[in-house]
Amino acid sequence: MSNSTEKEIRNALIRLKHGRPKVVDKKRKISISALADEAGVSDSTIHNRYPEIAAEVREIIGKEHKSQRDEKSEKLKLEKAKNKELRDYIEQLESDIRKLTSINATLSNENVKLKAEMASGKVIRINQN
């Protein structure tokens, strides 16, 4: 009985690894509980009688977590790079605004001076048509 049970548990693990379980939902993640349900045994059977299989499942779970962590870390790096690029762009735009504000103030002052000269009557406007 023990040999056939172990064989059934190993077959269930293979089905779970390949995403083709017969009993549990295909979307269910690999775990000792999922393996037990797929094999038709209790969790404690796997833990107590087949610790090497339990260790194998834990190793698979660890690899999945590492893979997910690495994937999230890579996404975070990409988002940080985008964020830096956008901050640099905003800084450039703010610099452009400061320059344009300075130019606008200079032209406004010049315009006020020219209007004052025109109002003084000492300057004659020559219309060019």
C-alpha positions as CSV (number, residue, x, y, z in Angstrom):
1,M,0.0,0.0,0.0
2,S,2.8,2.4,0.9
3,N,4.5,2.0,-2.5
4,S,1.3,2.6,-4.5
5,T,0.4,5.6,-2.3
6,E,3.8,7.1,-2.9
7,K,3.5,6.4,-6.6
8,E,0.0,8.1,-6.6
9,I,1.4,11.1,-4.7
10,R,4.4,11.4,-7.1
11,N,2.0,11.2,-10.1
12,A,-0.2,13.8,-8.6
13,L,2.8,16.1,-8.1
14,I,3.8,15.6,-11.7
15,R,0.3,16.6,-12.8
16,L,0.3,19.7,-10.6
17,K,3.8,20.7,-11.9
18,H,2.6,20.5,-15.5
19,G,-0.7,22.3,-14.8
20,R,-2.9,19.2,-15.6
21,P,-4.5,18.1,-12.3
22,K,-7.4,15.7,-12.4
23,V,-9.0,16.6,-9.0
24,V,-8.0,20.1,-7.9
25,D,-8.6,23.4,-9.9
26,K,-6.0,24.1,-12.5
27,K,-5.6,27.6,-11.1
28,R,-4.7,26.3,-7.6
29,K,-1.1,26.8,-6.7
30,I,1.2,23.9,-5.8
31,S,1.1,23.2,-2.1
32,I,1.2,20.2,0.1
33,S,-2.6,20.7,0.6
34,A,-3.2,20.8,-3.1
35,L,-1.0,17.7,-3.6
36,A,-2.9,15.8,-0.9
37,D,-6.2,16.7,-2.5
38,E,-5.0,15.7,-5.9
39,A,-3.5,12.4,-4.6
40,G,-6.6,11.6,-2.4
41,V,-4.6,11.5,0.9
42,S,-4.4,13.7,3.9
43,D,-1.8,16.5,4.4
44,S,-0.4,14.7,7.4
45,T,0.2,11.6,5.3
46,I,2.5,13.6,3.1
47,H,4.2,15.3,6.0
48,N,4.6,12.2,8.2
49,R,5.1,9.3,5.7
50,Y,6.7,11.1,2.8
51,P,8.9,13.9,4.1
52,E,11.1,13.9,1.0
53,I,8.0,14.6,-1.2
54,A,7.0,17.4,1.3
55,A,10.5,18.8,1.0
56,E,10.3,18.7,-2.8
57,V,7.0,20.6,-2.7
58,R,8.5,23.2,-0.4
59,E,11.4,23.6,-2.8
60,I,9.0,24.1,-5.7
61,I,7.1,26.7,-3.6
62,G,10.4,28.4,-2.7
63,K,11.4,28.6,-6.4
64,E,8.0,30.1,-7.3
65,H,8.3,32.7,-4.6
66,K,11.9,33.6,-5.7
67,S,10.7,33.8,-9.3
68,Q,7.8,36.1,-8.3
69,R,10.1,38.2,-6.2
70,D,12.6,38.6,-9.0
71,E,9.8,39.5,-11.5
72,K,8.4,42.1,-9.1
73,S,11.9,43.5,-8.5
74,E,12.5,43.8,-12.2
75,K,9.2,45.6,-12.7
76,L,10.1,47.9,-9.9
77,K,13.4,48.8,-11.5
78,L,11.7,49.6,-14.8
79,E,9.1,51.8,-13.0
80,K,11.9,53.6,-11.1
81,A,13.7,54.2,-14.4
82,K,10.5,55.6,-16.0
83,N,9.9,57.7,-12.9
84,K,13.4,59.2,-13.1
85,E,12.9,59.9,-16.8
86,L,9.7,61.7,-16.1
87,R,11.2,63.7,-13.2
88,D,14.1,64.8,-15.5
89,Y,11.5,65.8,-18.1
90,I,9.5,67.8,-15.5
91,E,12.7,69.5,-14.4
92,Q,13.5,70.5,-18.0
93,L,10.0,71.9,-18.5
94,E,10.3,73.9,-15.2
95,S,13.6,75.3,-16.4
96,D,12.0,76.3,-19.7
97,I,9.1,78.0,-17.9
98,R,11.6,80.0,-15.8
99,K,13.5,81.1,-18.9
100,L,10.3,82.1,-20.7
101,T,9.0,83.9,-17.6
102,S,12.3,86.0,-17.6
103,I,12.0,86.7,-21.3
104,N,8.3,87.7,-20.9
105,A,9.2,90.1,-18.0
106,T,12.0,91.7,-20.0
107,L,9.7,92.2,-23.0
108,S,6.9,93.6,-20.7
109,N,9.3,96.1,-19.2
110,E,10.5,97.1,-22.7
111,N,6.9,97.5,-23.8
112,V,6.1,99.8,-20.8
113,K,9.2,102.0,-21.7
114,L,8.1,102.3,-25.3
115,K,4.6,103.2,-24.3
116,A,5.9,105.8,-22.0
117,E,8.1,107.3,-24.7
118,M,5.1,107.4,-27.1
119,A,3.0,109.1,-24.4
120,S,5.6,111.8,-23.7
121,G,5.1,113.3,-27.2
122,K,8.8,113.4,-27.9
123,V,8.5,110.4,-30.2
124,I,6.7,110.5,-33.5
125,R,5.1,107.4,-34.8
126,I,5.7,106.7,-38.4
127,N,3.1,104.5,-39.9
128,Q,4.3,102.1,-42.5
129,N,1.5,100.9,-44.7
